[in-house]
Amino acid sequence: MNIKSTKYLIIAVITFVILFLMNYIGNPAEDRLYRALLTAVAGVIGLTVGLWLVYRNRKDDTHHDFD
């Protein structure tokens, strides 16, 4: 998946908003804004790394069977 595509950006924004709202609304602590932003950014970074790992070998024609 191309990280610069609009499809990825839409998924990243939706992920950020959902994680931010889940942590901001449900947290009674004083630093809830900081924690919510940190969690949402970490979620988007995790999404990026995960999608990069899944889609990095899509065009690779060599198939390795480890059985």
Protein Blocks (a to p, Z undefined) as FASTA:
>chain_A
ZZkbmklmmmmmmmmmmmmmmmmmmpcbfklmmmmmmmmmmmmmmmmmmmmmmmmmmmpm
bdcdfZZ
